[in-house]
């Protein structure tokens, strides 16, 4: 396990999850990236985005599972993240089948 998996803050986890969501239909739009970047502070977005770009799809899911398992997320944190995931998927006006499948997977991971 890489050390960076162990040091994600709640905000960094949120960025990473939302980046995965923005890529669910294999097209990250400027609207989606702006949606994510406006929800975070400082340089976290750029650093996490760079990490995301270098990870494979399997690594991305593994990192999210690991981070969720090792974070002290409150029920409120989880509900807010699920709401943001859904809002991001709706940012282009509809939810594609691949986005729906990813939303279901993330709901299972988040609990």
N, C-alpha and C positions, 0 to 999 in steps of 0.2 A: 504494500500500500504506500503510495506516495505521500510525503508529508503534507503537501498542499490539500489533499483530501481531508486531512484532519484539522485543518485550520480555517476552513470556511466559516465566515460569520453567517448569521441568518440572512443578512442582505446579500451576501455573495451567493448563497444557495438560491435565493430568489432570482437573482440575475441569471444564474446558470439554467435553472428550470425554465424561465421565460425565454431564454435563448433557444433552448431545445424546442419549446412550443412554437417559436417563430419560424423554425426550420421544418416543422412537421409536414408541410406540403412542398418541401424542397425549394422554397422561395422565401427569402427573408426580405420583406419590403421595408422601405424607409419608415413607413408608418409604424410597423411593428418594432423596429429598433428604437424609434423615438419613444414609443410607449414604454419600453423597458428602461431606457436611459433617464427618462423623467421621473422614475420612481426610486432612483438611488442617488446617493451623494458621492462627491469626490471622484477619484480615479478608479474606483472599484469596477465600473462598467468596462473600461478599456482593458484592464488586466484580466478580468474574467472572460471577456469576449475573446481575447487572444488565446487563453487557455482552451476555451471551447472550440475554437477553430482547429486546434492541433489534436483534439481527441476524436477517436472513432465513435461511432454510434453506440457500440457496446460499452466503451469506456464512459460515455456520457451517462448512460443508465446506471452503471455500476457506481459511479461517483455520486450520483443523486441518492441512490439507495444507501450508500455508506454515510453520506452527510445527514440524511434524515434519521438514520439509526443512531447517530452520535450527537445530534442537536437536541437541545432542550426546548423543542417547539411546543408552545401551548396550543390548546384547541383553537384559540383565537388566531394564532399565527397560521395554522393549517387552513382555517376557513378563509382568511384573507388571501393566502396564496392560491387556493382553489378558485376564488372569485377572480383574481387577477389573471389566472390561466384562462378562464372562460372569457373574460373581457378581451384578452389578447386574441383569442380565436375569433371573436366576433368583430374585431377591428376592421376586417375587410368586408363585413356585411353578412357572412355566412360561415358555417363550420363544415369543413370538408370531412370526408370519411376518415382520412388519415389523421386529421386533427381530433376527431371524436375518439378514435382508437388510442391516441396518445393521452388524451384527457382521461380516459378510463384507466389506462395503465398508471398514470400519475396519481389518480385518486386512490388506486390500490396501494401504491407505495406510500402515499401520505397518510393513509388510514382514514 
